[in-house]
């Protein structure tokens, strides 16, 4: 598998390079370290003076080349934590253009199986609302995207949120087909969404409320059982969790309790203008999750 890791010299970018060392389950055949010179922003800053533009672009290209040199050394150290690290080959790419769009374009050209990039997390809420790089890449990439929100070099615990859709199946397959280290512990989580409003639930008799929610809980139990069986078959330690509530809020609450290294969710493939949004649940999880988030598209199944 080829892995593309986008770097920009920031702390969260360094975290994404560190995370390469956690990919010991399916160690990359090749790691492409990519730095994108944001030419639209550079042109806006340089104004209409061509000389200023050329000098600024040359300076940014030089800085990008030096950044890639340092990142390559950093990645070699991170990958060196894996026993079979010598199999991974490193390549650096310096590109120009709109950052998110260029990352996706290079990933497609390099036949990338995973994009890894850092995120400022909640410290950049304004940027997220305006359309952060991580959000845009996660919404438009054709391969799985790992958004790294904290430093981790070991993937010890992963929570996989499932709902029985093909997107969930794609996410599960990506994990059990070798992405996870053999030592990783997996929690398969499914949320049974209430069929009634909170107000209605507060006034219904317990017996009536139970009768309304039981079918959804039983369906969630069947879903997690299927995933549990497959993970056990692949040799992973797995636990299951069934919760009731609104999906995004319930999953976020579970993350606060479980403190996994990575949350994994499936996302349906979209086209056209729809691809600017992941959908309310995936987008809320990407924005508010206290851990790193791996998004796997249905088309990857």
N, C-alpha and C positions, 0 to 999 in steps of 0.2 A: 504494500500500500504506500502511495506517495502522500506525504503530509506537507501542507503549506502553512508556514508560521509567519504571520505579518508582524513586523517590528517597527517601532518608531522612536526607540530610545527612552521611553517613559518607564516608570516603575511597573505598571501593569503589563507593559510589553515584555519586560524581563520575566514577569511571572509566567507568561505564555511560553517562553523559552524553557523555563524551569519545568513546566508541565510536560515537555517532551520526554523527560526522564521517567514519567509515570506511565508512558505508553508501552510498557514492557509486555503486555498481553499480545499485541500485534505490532512488534517493533517496526517502524517505518523502513521500507526499502530505500526510500530517498526522502530527505527533508529539504524543502525549498524555503529558504529564508528570504522574505520579500520586504523591501522598503519602497514605499510609494511617495514620490515627491508630488505634493498637492499643487499641481500647476494652476488650477482655477483660483485657489486662494493666493498663490504667489503673484499671479497676474493682477489680482485686485489690489494687492499691497504695493506692487511696483508702479501702478498707475499707467499712464500712456507713454512713458519714456522708454523706448526700446533698449537703450543702454542699461538702464536700471534693471530691466527684465532679464537681459542676458547675464549681467553680473550676479543677480540674485539666483538665477537658475544654475549657473556654474557653481556658486557657493553651496547650494542645496544638494547638487549632485555629488560634490566633493564630500560634504558632511554625510550624505547617505552611504557613500562607499565606505567611509571610515566606520560608520555605525554597523554596516553589514560585516565588516571584518571583526569587530568586537563581538557581534552577535554570533558569528560562526564559531569563535572560540568558546563562547558561553554555551552554545548548543552542543559542542563536542564534549564539554564537561558534563552537561545534563544527560546526554545519551550514554556517557561512560558509566553511569550508575547501573545500566542494564548489562547482564552477563553476556549477551550476544550483540553488544553495541557495535562491534566492528562491521556488522552487516549493513548498517545505515550509511548512506552516502549523503554528504552535505553539498548543497548548491545555493549560491546567492544570486538574487535577481534585483536589480534597481530599475524601477519603472516610473513613469510619469502619467499623471491624469487625476481624475476624481478618485479619491482614495477607495471608497467601498466598491465602486464599479470596477476599478482596476484590479482589486484583490480577486473579485469573482471572475474577471476575464482571464487573469493569469492562472487561477485555479483550474478553470476549464481547459486552458491550453496545455497545462502540465498534467492533465488527467489525474487530478488530485482526489484522493479518497476521504480527506479530512482537512478542514481549515481550522487552525488554532489562532486565536487572537485575544488580546487582553481587553478588559473593560474597566472603566473607572468606577463602575457600580453606582451606588446612590449618590456619590459625591458629584455626579454629573447628570442630575435629573433634568436640568434645563436642556443639556445637550441631547439627552435621550428623547425628550419630547420634540426637539427640532429634527431629530433623525440622526442618531449617533452612528459612527462607523460600524460598531458591533451589531446594532439593530438592523442596519441596512444589509450587511453581509448575511446575517442570519435569515433575513426575509427573502433574499434573492439568490443565494448560493444553490447550486445543484447537488452539492454533496453535504454530508453532515458537518456541523459547525460547533466547535468547542469554544465557548466564551469563558475565559479564565478570569475569575473575580477575586482570587486570593492566591497566595503562593502555596503550591503543593507539589511534591516530587514523588508521591506515592498514592496510588489509588486504592485505598483500603476499604472504603464504603461508598456504594453508589445506590441512589434511590431511583428506580425506574417507575415513572407514573404512567399507568396504562388505563385505557378505556374500551378496549375491544376493537378498535378501529384498525385499518390496515397501516396507518401511521404508527400506531403503538407496536404492531408486529414488526415493522421495519426497524424501530428503535431496539426492540428486543433482539432481533437477528444481528444487528450491528454489534451488540454487546457480546452475545454468546458465540459469535463466529470468530472470536479471538481478540477482540478489542480489549477486553478486561484481563488483567493479570490473574493467574490461577488462584492467588491468595485473596482476591477481592471478595468482599461480602456484598451481596445484593439484597436490597429490600424492594419487593414488588408492591407498589401502592396503587389502589384503585379507590376512587371516591364515588359513592352512591349519591347522586344529586337528588335533593328532595323534590317531590312532585307537587308540594304545596308551598305557599309563601311562609315566611317566618311568622307573620301575623296569624295565619290560619293554623300553623303548628302550635302556637301558644294557646289556642282556645279548643283545639280538638282533644277528645279524650285519649289517653295513652293507647288504648286498644285500637281505636280507629286510626291513630297516627302510625302505629306499628303495622297495621294491615296495609296502609298506603306505601310505607317505605320498605317493607320486607322484600317485594319482588326486585327492587333495585339493588338491595344488599345481596340477595341470592345471585343475581346476575354478576355483580362485582366479584363475588366469591368464586364463581365459575371461571371468570377471566383470570384472576390471579393464580388459580390452581393450574391452569394450562401453562402459564408462564413459569410457575414454580417447577413444574414437571420438566420443562425443557432445560432450565438452568441446572437442575440436579443431574439431568442426563449429561450435560456438558461438564459436570464436575465442580460446579460452584456452590459455595455456601449461600443459601437463600432463605429469607424470611418473607412473610407476606403481611400486609396491613390493609384493612378495609375500614374506611371512614365514611361518615355521612356529612354532607354540607355542600357549600358552593365550591367547585373544584379548585380555583386558583387560591382562594383564601385558605382552604383546608390543606392543600399541598404545602403552602408556605408555612403554615403552623407546624406541619410534620417536619419540615426542614429545620425549623428552629429547635425542635426536640431531638431529631436524629443526627444533626450536624454532619451530613455526608460530605465527601470531597466533591462529588458531582451529582447533579440532578439530570436525569435523562428523560427527554420527552420526544414524542413523535409529532410531526407537523405535516399536514396535507400539502402536497405540491400545488402552487397557485400559478396563474399566468396573468400577463398584462398588468393593469393597474392594481389588481388584488394583491400582487406580490409585495407591494409597499407595506403591507400589514401582515403580521404572522397570525393574527386572530387574537381575540381578547385574552384567552387563557395563556397561550404560549408567550405573548408579549408581556403580560403581567408577571409571569414567572421569570422571564429573562431580565426584566427590570428590577424586581424586588427580591429575587432569591438571594440568600446570604452566602450561597456557595456557587461554584462554577456550574455552567449549564451547557449540556450537549443537546443540540437539536438535530434530529434525524428526519429527513423528509420521506414521505410515503413512496416517492419515486425510487428511493434507494432500496426498497424491499426486494 
